[in-house]
């Protein structure tokens, strides 16, 4: 069993797990770990307490499974993000090359369309 920190309590309130800090009675609440619940289940012997502790342990197991699944999803999202950043850089490079080509073409067109100055010979 451990006491929640101020930040953890703020997260609980902000995520609507607890409606407001007033419901906590003005002090920081205690929380059980999975192992703490298991130890408590060994001490308390009433049928209702045993059923509750088994249910809580099942919830902890399910939470662990969900966290592992989200960890895999998070890893995949990070990989996609890294790839998209790489693709963004490559796309920006392609656009830069296109701008350079466009400016070179405009220079060539300007060279061809400009009026020549000076003396002309019969051949020109």
Buried (B, 14 or more C-beta within 10 A) or exposed (E): EEEBEEEBBEEBBEEEEBEEBEEBEEEBEEEBEBEBBBEBBEEEEEEEEEEBBEEBBEEBEEEEEEEEEEEEEEEEEEEEEEEEEEEEEEEEEEEEEEEEEEEEEEEEEEEEEEEEEEEEEEEE
